[in-house]
Each structure stands twice: as structure tokens, then as C-alpha cells.
Amino acid sequence: MRERSSAGLKPRLITNALLILLFLLLTLTPLRTASGVGVEPNQQHYPSGSWALGVVVPENSQFADGGLLSWENATAVTVIVRLPNISFTDAPTLAVESVMASDGSVLQVAAGIYPNSTSWLAYGWYIGNLQAYPQNYDWVLNSSKPEMAVGASVSLSIYLSLGKWHYRIEDMSTNETVSGEYAFAVSPAVKVGDQEVFALESYSTSNVVFENMGNLTLDTLSVNGRRVSGGWYPYGSWDTSHKPLFVVGGLEPPFYISLQQSASMTFKWSYNEWETPEQPPPRISAWPFFIAALTLVAIVVPLAAYEKKKQVPDSS
């Protein structure tokens, strides 16, 4: 009986060691979100998986005329942007403007490009509850004209009229526009705080989509017709020094996308090759493998000792 149980013990120990090693590698190694997660324009929910690099405008930001921004009194937020040179994508890519109302709901309007399209179209959403899961996006504008070419200058606006919030998108290259109302019960006031007003958002992590993008440029950001010239800041990765009211996207932006502010007070989103020192390739942590190796040693050493002991003749 003793020899029979000893013969079965060694395979079991080896099997257990391998299973524990596999478990540790799977649980300790960081998981990455799959690229190319898309959403069709007629769906009612975004899938999880978008990243964004945005521009946040806090309370008391400076106007070019010397005044200070009061979000409580804001009735119109407009951005003028130049679209990047992106004429195909494997997942939705958006130049999106956002405003949070005082009741916590978020209004969005965007120029966006979807898979199987070579031009940018107009989109808009209403998010009534940011705490909901899955988060619900109510469409207010879906794959609409104007049909905007790459490099076009586009005006995106969210504004209050007769107590209701409205949107307006204009292709300034063709003067074609689309406008409408957010047909929801939304507070007529903007929430005071750090508003992430504009962002490049995408569900794609394919560098092929962005490598020839040139720049997405935010030329002008104005509130109530007054140009914001200072106090705003970029936002992408986790930033403990700032507390925006809401954050567009949710995943870490890809390392090859950068956002820089120029001396002329414009923001530019650009593609950077990973070889540049500013954007090193992502490092894989060695800790999971170190811990797994220690665990394997802790199992193999006793097993070797057991085998050595088994070779000693039983004196009984």
C-alpha cells in the first residue's frame, strides 16, 4: 500500500505544480483590452473599451478679453476643430464635444468616422445617468450629414435656447450644417467644475488607423461667444492633481497618441512612433513571473527532497 500511494503521489504533485503556475500567470499578468471593438451606429449602447485624450476647462478659466469663466452662467459652448487625416478605421473614432448639466446628465455632439466609411459624419448623444451600468447612450443624431472630409474645419456647438439644450454641427469648408434639440428633461444650467469639453475618443487601438493622421487640431474653444485662452489643461491617463466632473472614455490612451498645447493656445493630437524617447514601448512587468517562479521552486524542492528520501532504504 505504501509503494502504491507513493507512485501516485509524484504525478499528482507535478500536476498540482503546473496548475498553480498556470493559475498565477493568468491571474497576475495584466490583461489587455482587445483592439477593434466596434459599435454599429444604430446600437443603443456603447461597448466598453473606448479611450480618450481630452481638454478640460475648469471654473474661472481665463477669457481672451481678460474675464473669467463662470460655468453657472454658460449658455453656449463651441469648439472649432480641424479633422485629422483619418479616412478609415476598424472601430468608431470621434472628435467629441461634451457638456455636463447641473443635474449630472451629459450632452455630446461629435464628428465621427465608423468602419466601412471614408468620411466623417455627425453624431450626438444624451447620457442621463453616468453611474448606470451598462451605460446608456440615447441617440439624438445618428450618421447624419454634413459629410465631412479629412482636414475639414468643423464647428461643434451645444447651446441653450428657450430653456432647451440644442446642438449644431457645421462643416466650415462647405457651410453645410445640421442642428436639433436634446428632447430630454435636462437642467438648463451647466454644472460648475472641471468640464472635459473636447476629446479625441476611439474604440480602436490599431496604430495603422492613426499613423498617417497628421493632427487633430482644436483651434478655438469659446463659451458664450468669448474665447477661452488660459486655465484649461489636457487630460488622458489617471491624474491625481485634477478632478474633472466626468471623463470621456475610460481606458488608457495608446502610447503612440500625444496631446500638446502650442504657444498659440491651440491643442494638437498627433501620432508618435514608439521609438521616440517620449513614448517608449510599454513594459511588461516581471513580478508575475517572479512570483510564479518562487511558487514553482517551493513545490519542486520538497518534491526533490521526497524523491531523495524515497531512495533511502527503510530500516524497519
C-alpha positions as CSV (number, residue, x, y, z in Angstrom):
1,M,0.0,0.0,0.0
2,R,2.8,2.4,0.8
3,E,4.5,1.8,-2.5
4,R,1.3,2.2,-4.4
5,S,0.4,5.6,-2.8
6,S,4.0,6.8,-3.3
7,A,3.8,6.1,-7.0
8,G,0.6,8.1,-7.3
9,L,1.9,11.0,-5.3
10,K,4.6,12.2,-7.7
11,P,2.3,12.7,-10.7
12,R,-0.2,14.5,-8.5
13,L,2.5,16.9,-7.1
14,I,3.7,17.7,-10.6
15,T,0.2,18.2,-11.9
16,N,-0.7,20.5,-9.0
17,A,2.5,22.5,-9.5
18,L,1.7,23.1,-13.2
19,L,-1.9,24.0,-12.4
20,I,-0.8,26.5,-9.7
21,L,1.8,28.0,-12.1
22,L,-0.8,28.4,-14.9
23,F,-3.2,30.0,-12.4
24,L,-0.7,32.5,-11.2
25,L,0.3,33.5,-14.8
26,L,-3.3,34.0,-15.8
27,T,-4.3,36.0,-12.7
28,L,-1.2,38.1,-12.1
29,T,-0.4,39.1,-15.7
30,P,-2.2,42.3,-16.7
31,L,-5.0,41.7,-19.2
32,R,-5.2,44.0,-22.2
33,T,-8.5,45.0,-23.9
34,A,-8.8,43.6,-27.4
35,S,-8.5,46.1,-30.2
36,G,-11.1,46.7,-32.8
37,V,-14.1,46.7,-30.5
38,G,-16.8,48.4,-32.6
39,V,-20.3,49.7,-32.3
40,E,-22.8,50.0,-35.1
41,P,-24.4,53.4,-35.5
42,N,-27.9,52.0,-34.7
43,Q,-27.0,50.4,-31.4
44,Q,-28.2,51.8,-28.1
45,H,-25.2,51.1,-26.0
46,Y,-21.5,51.7,-26.5
47,P,-19.4,48.6,-25.7
48,S,-16.8,49.0,-23.0
49,G,-13.4,49.8,-24.4
50,S,-13.0,53.4,-25.6
51,W,-10.0,55.6,-24.7
52,A,-9.8,59.4,-25.0
53,L,-7.4,62.3,-24.7
54,G,-9.3,65.5,-23.9
55,V,-9.2,69.1,-22.9
56,V,-10.7,70.1,-19.6
57,V,-11.9,73.7,-18.8
58,P,-12.2,74.5,-15.1
59,E,-14.2,77.2,-13.4
60,N,-12.5,80.6,-13.6
61,S,-10.6,79.8,-16.8
62,Q,-9.4,82.9,-18.5
63,F,-11.1,84.5,-21.5
64,A,-9.0,86.3,-24.2
65,D,-10.8,89.6,-23.2
66,G,-9.5,89.3,-19.6
67,G,-12.6,88.0,-17.9
68,L,-13.1,84.7,-16.0
69,L,-15.3,81.8,-17.0
70,S,-18.4,81.1,-14.9
71,W,-19.9,77.8,-15.8
72,E,-23.1,78.6,-13.9
73,N,-23.8,81.4,-16.5
74,A,-22.8,79.4,-19.6
75,T,-25.4,79.1,-22.3
76,A,-23.3,78.2,-25.3
77,V,-20.1,76.1,-25.7
78,T,-18.5,76.0,-29.2
79,V,-15.3,74.4,-30.4
80,I,-13.7,74.8,-33.9
81,V,-11.5,71.9,-34.9
82,R,-9.7,70.6,-37.9
83,L,-10.3,66.9,-38.5
84,P,-7.3,64.6,-38.8
85,N,-6.2,62.7,-41.9
86,I,-8.1,59.5,-41.0
87,S,-10.2,58.1,-43.8
88,F,-10.6,54.5,-42.5
89,T,-11.0,52.9,-39.1
90,D,-11.6,49.5,-37.6
91,A,-13.7,51.0,-34.8
92,P,-15.5,54.3,-34.1
93,T,-13.2,57.3,-33.8
94,L,-14.7,60.6,-32.7
95,A,-13.9,64.3,-32.3
96,V,-16.4,64.8,-29.5
97,E,-17.7,67.8,-27.6
98,S,-19.3,67.3,-24.2
99,V,-21.1,69.4,-21.6
100,M,-22.4,68.2,-18.2
101,A,-25.6,69.9,-17.0
102,S,-26.2,70.7,-13.3
103,D,-28.4,67.6,-12.9
104,G,-25.4,65.4,-13.8
105,S,-26.6,64.4,-17.3
106,V,-24.1,64.8,-20.2
107,L,-24.8,66.2,-23.7
108,Q,-22.5,65.2,-26.5
109,V,-22.1,66.1,-30.2
110,A,-19.4,64.8,-32.5
111,A,-17.8,64.4,-35.9
112,G,-17.0,60.8,-36.2
113,I,-15.8,58.1,-38.6
114,Y,-17.0,54.5,-38.4
115,P,-15.8,51.3,-40.1
116,N,-16.7,51.0,-43.8
117,S,-16.7,54.7,-44.1
118,T,-14.1,57.1,-45.7
119,S,-15.6,60.4,-44.5
120,W,-16.7,61.9,-41.2
121,L,-20.4,62.2,-40.2
122,A,-22.4,63.9,-37.4
123,Y,-23.4,62.2,-34.2
124,G,-25.0,63.2,-30.9
125,W,-25.9,61.6,-27.6
126,Y,-27.6,62.2,-24.3
127,I,-26.3,60.3,-21.2
128,G,-28.8,60.6,-18.4
129,N,-27.0,58.6,-15.7
130,L,-23.2,58.3,-15.7
131,Q,-23.5,55.8,-12.8
132,A,-25.6,53.3,-14.8
133,Y,-24.0,50.0,-15.9
134,P,-24.1,49.3,-18.7
135,Q,-24.1,53.0,-19.5
136,N,-27.0,54.0,-21.8
137,Y,-26.4,56.4,-24.7
138,D,-29.6,57.9,-26.2
139,W,-29.0,58.9,-29.8
140,V,-30.0,62.4,-30.8
141,L,-28.1,62.4,-34.1
142,N,-27.0,59.3,-36.0
143,S,-24.8,59.2,-39.1
144,S,-26.1,62.5,-40.3
145,K,-24.7,64.9,-42.9
146,P,-22.7,67.1,-43.2
147,E,-20.4,64.6,-44.8
148,M,-17.0,66.0,-43.7
149,A,-13.7,65.3,-45.4
150,V,-10.4,64.7,-43.7
151,G,-8.8,68.0,-42.8
152,A,-12.1,70.0,-42.8
153,S,-12.6,72.7,-40.3
154,V,-15.7,71.9,-38.2
155,S,-17.7,73.8,-35.7
156,L,-19.4,71.8,-32.9
157,S,-21.8,73.6,-30.6
158,I,-24.0,72.8,-27.6
159,Y,-26.2,75.8,-26.6
160,L,-29.3,76.8,-24.7
161,S,-32.4,78.3,-26.5
162,L,-35.8,78.9,-24.9
163,G,-34.9,76.7,-21.9
164,K,-33.9,73.7,-24.0
165,W,-30.4,72.4,-25.0
166,H,-29.6,72.2,-28.7
167,Y,-26.7,71.1,-30.9
168,R,-25.3,72.4,-34.1
169,I,-22.5,71.0,-36.4
170,E,-21.2,73.0,-39.3
171,D,-18.7,71.9,-41.9
172,M,-17.0,75.3,-42.3
173,S,-15.4,74.2,-45.6
174,T,-18.9,73.7,-47.3
175,N,-21.1,75.8,-44.9
176,E,-23.4,72.7,-44.6
177,T,-25.0,72.4,-41.1
178,V,-27.1,70.1,-39.0
179,S,-28.9,71.2,-35.8
180,G,-31.5,69.9,-33.4
181,E,-32.8,69.7,-29.9
182,Y,-32.0,67.4,-27.0
183,A,-35.5,66.2,-26.4
184,F,-35.0,65.3,-22.8
185,A,-35.7,66.8,-19.4
186,V,-32.3,68.4,-18.8
187,S,-31.4,71.1,-16.4
188,P,-30.9,74.5,-18.2
189,A,-27.7,75.2,-16.2
190,V,-24.2,73.8,-16.7
191,K,-22.6,72.1,-13.7
192,V,-19.8,74.1,-12.0
193,G,-16.4,72.4,-12.0
194,D,-13.8,71.0,-14.4
195,Q,-15.6,70.2,-17.7
196,E,-13.9,67.9,-20.2
197,V,-15.3,69.9,-23.1
198,F,-13.5,68.3,-26.0
199,A,-11.7,65.0,-26.7
200,L,-10.4,62.6,-29.3
201,E,-12.1,59.4,-28.4
202,S,-11.7,56.0,-30.1
203,Y,-12.6,52.3,-29.7
204,S,-9.6,51.4,-31.9
205,T,-6.1,50.6,-30.6
206,S,-4.7,49.9,-34.1
207,N,-1.7,52.1,-34.8
208,V,-2.4,51.7,-38.5
209,V,-5.6,53.8,-38.1
210,F,-3.6,56.8,-36.6
211,E,-0.1,56.6,-38.2
212,N,-1.0,59.0,-41.0
213,M,-3.4,61.2,-39.1
214,G,-1.3,64.3,-39.1
215,N,-3.1,66.4,-36.5
216,L,-6.5,66.8,-34.9
217,T,-6.4,70.4,-34.0
218,L,-8.6,72.3,-31.6
219,D,-8.3,75.9,-32.9
220,T,-10.9,77.7,-30.8
221,L,-12.9,77.0,-27.7
222,S,-15.5,79.6,-26.7
223,V,-18.1,79.9,-24.0
224,N,-21.0,82.4,-24.6
225,G,-19.0,83.6,-27.6
226,R,-15.9,84.5,-25.6
227,R,-12.7,82.7,-26.4
228,V,-11.1,80.7,-23.7
229,S,-7.3,81.5,-23.6
230,G,-6.0,80.1,-20.4
231,G,-6.6,77.8,-17.4
232,W,-7.5,74.7,-19.4
233,Y,-5.5,71.6,-19.3
234,P,-5.1,68.2,-21.2
235,Y,-6.4,65.0,-19.6
236,G,-5.9,61.4,-20.6
237,S,-4.3,59.0,-18.1
238,W,-5.1,58.9,-14.4
239,D,-4.3,62.3,-13.0
240,T,-4.5,62.8,-9.2
241,S,-3.8,66.5,-9.4
242,H,-7.1,67.2,-11.3
243,K,-10.7,66.2,-10.7
244,P,-12.9,66.5,-13.8
245,L,-16.6,66.2,-13.3
246,F,-16.6,63.4,-15.9
247,V,-14.1,61.7,-18.1
248,V,-14.6,60.8,-21.7
249,G,-13.6,57.2,-22.5
250,G,-12.2,55.0,-19.8
251,L,-9.2,53.1,-21.0
252,E,-5.6,54.1,-21.0
253,P,-4.8,56.0,-24.3
254,P,-2.4,54.2,-26.6
255,F,1.2,55.2,-26.1
256,Y,1.6,56.5,-29.7
257,I,-1.0,59.3,-29.4
258,S,0.1,62.6,-27.9
259,L,-1.7,65.8,-27.0
260,Q,0.2,69.1,-26.9
261,Q,-0.7,72.7,-26.4
262,S,1.0,75.2,-28.7
263,A,2.1,78.7,-28.0
264,S,-0.9,80.0,-30.0
265,M,-3.2,78.3,-27.4
266,T,-4.3,75.6,-29.7
267,F,-4.3,71.8,-28.9
268,K,-3.0,69.2,-31.3
269,W,-3.4,65.4,-31.2
270,S,-0.7,63.6,-33.0
271,Y,0.8,60.2,-33.8
272,N,4.2,59.4,-32.4
273,E,6.4,56.4,-33.4
274,W,7.1,54.2,-30.4
275,E,10.9,54.5,-31.0
276,T,10.8,58.1,-29.8
277,P,12.2,58.7,-26.3
278,E,9.0,60.5,-25.3
279,Q,6.9,57.4,-26.0
280,P,8.8,54.2,-25.0
281,P,7.2,50.9,-25.8
282,P,5.0,49.5,-22.9
283,R,6.9,47.4,-20.4
284,I,5.7,44.0,-19.2
285,S,6.1,43.6,-15.5
286,A,8.4,40.8,-14.4
287,W,6.6,40.5,-11.0
288,P,4.0,37.9,-12.1
289,F,6.7,35.6,-13.5
290,F,9.0,36.1,-10.4
291,I,6.2,35.1,-8.1
292,A,5.3,32.1,-10.3
293,A,8.9,31.0,-10.3
294,L,9.1,31.2,-6.5
295,T,5.9,29.2,-6.2
296,L,7.3,26.6,-8.6
297,V,10.5,26.3,-6.6
298,A,8.5,26.0,-3.4
299,I,6.8,22.9,-4.9
300,V,9.7,21.4,-6.8
301,V,12.3,21.5,-3.9
302,P,10.1,19.5,-1.5
303,L,9.3,17.1,-4.3
304,A,13.1,16.5,-4.9
305,A,13.6,16.0,-1.2
306,Y,10.8,13.5,-1.2
307,E,12.4,11.6,-4.1
308,K,15.8,11.6,-2.3
309,K,14.2,10.3,0.9
310,K,12.4,7.6,-1.0
311,Q,15.8,6.2,-2.2
312,V,17.0,5.7,1.4
313,P,16.3,2.0,2.5
314,D,13.6,1.6,5.1
315,S,15.3,0.2,8.2
316,S,12.0,-1.0,9.7
